[in-house]
Amino acid sequence: MNQHLLPEPVPLIDLAAQRRRLGKSVDEAISRVLAHCQFINGPEVTQLETQLAAFSGAKHVVTCASGTDALLMVLMAKGVGRGDAVFCPSFTFCATGEAVALAGATPVFVDVDEATFNMDANSLKRGIATAIKLGLKPRAVIPVDLFGQSADHDAIGAIAEAEGMFVLDDAAQAFGASYKGRRLGTAGLVTTTSFFPAKPFGCFGDGGAIFTDDAELADTLRSIRVHGQGSDKYDNVRLGLTGRLDTMQAAVLIEKLKIFEDEIAARNKVAERYARGLGNVVSVPRLANGCTSVWAQYTIRLPHGSDRDAFAAGLKAQGIPTAIYYPKSMHQQTAYRDFPVADGGLPASEKLSEDVISLPMHAYLDEPTQERIIKAVRGAFGA
């Protein structure tokens, strides 16, 4: 068979293109760590925290081992546990609810807005009523800035304040985005993010960070990050984790941060091209007023009655990958289906799980390749 007849496969996320752009800088950064041998809490960790604080506007940054650890560490620092309700959107990656359950508290799942994919403030209100009926104490709300766009932090913050709850913003997919002119990192009491390699700002392994303006909370988080240590490493004053970010990953992130703003601009150009090319055949994502996105995913909704599996297979045959985030919302998953959901159910989350699909999205998606993707999507609907 003539190999030239097979279409060149397109990567969903092109880490290799970014690697080529960074050239020797990452190799040299890693070499510096190999030379000084401070693999845990080396100087690059502190340097990265300082740079992330400047980038985000947060006063304190505590790096950690993953986005999930970031969430769990905050809940531990705030003493959230048995009998407490923590409100999470159901249409998100499982880490959000998982951290709540690991802390011993009860995740209460609320619905999302179909247009933005982010937490629905009215469903949050219903979720609080549900929790109180069940005898749970509302303690915290974890809005997720899904697919790269900020949640409605003003509305959610006002509800949280009225109930005496704190806001833990899960910005794992949206670090670098802004809400009403301010970069994520200062919405709510505390913000967390993930540096998983596929994220818009990712390292070469697992990693995460916590952002806060609360100095006392930051000190507690630094203790939790190292087994709950006090002034002496063998005098542990609280329960903690091994939650540190490796020096090697910090070194990689310092280099990536230098090109991050440029990559965000490129991602927005890619999103604009998709919106122009596909807006009249599928439902394309919309930005809410006052929000920017870093486009962690470019998630479309197929027309009602479409066969999503057939659509994905058709694109795959043309060398174009797709992904489904998320085929089951959290409340539909085996490990989470016995936790409470907001009164009135979660119809938007369930609908989205049935009809969303994500297209290739990264800062290095060139126009000819993107035109090929757009043509394939349009072709699937005879457009």
HELIX and SHEET records of a PDB file:
HELIX    1   1 GLN A    3  LEU A    5  5                                   3    
HELIX    2   2 LEU A   15  LEU A   22  1                                   8    
HELIX    3   3 LYS A   24  HIS A   36  1                                  13    
HELIX    4   4 PRO A   43  SER A   56  1                                  14    
HELIX    5   5 GLY A   67  ALA A   77  1                                  11    
HELIX    6   6 ALA A   95  LEU A  102  1                                   8    
HELIX    7   7 ALA A  121  LYS A  133  1                                  13    
HELIX    8   8 LEU A  146  GLY A  148  5                                   3    
HELIX    9   9 HIS A  153  ALA A  162  1                                  10    
HELIX   10  10 ALA A  215  ARG A  225  1                                  11    
HELIX   11  11 THR A  247  LEU A  278  1                                  32    
HELIX   12  12 ARG A  308  ALA A  317  1                                  10    
HELIX   13  13 MET A  330  GLN A  332  5                                   3    
HELIX   14  14 PRO A  347  ASP A  355  1                                   9    
HELIX   15  15 GLU A  367  ALA A  380  1                                  14    
SHEET    1   A 7 HIS A  60  CYS A  64  0                                        
SHEET    2   A 7 GLY A 208  THR A 212 -1                                        
SHEET    3   A 7 VAL A 190  SER A 194 -1                                        
SHEET    4   A 7 PHE A 166  ASP A 170  1                                        
SHEET    5   A 7 LYS A 137  VAL A 141  1                                        
SHEET    6   A 7 ASP A  84  PRO A  89  1                                        
SHEET    7   A 7 THR A 106  VAL A 110  1                                        
SHEET    1   B 2 SER A 178  TYR A 179  0                                        
SHEET    2   B 2 ARG A 182  ARG A 183 -1                                        
SHEET    1   C 2 TYR A 298  ARG A 301  0                                        
SHEET    2   C 2 VAL A 356  LEU A 359 -1                                        
END                                                                             
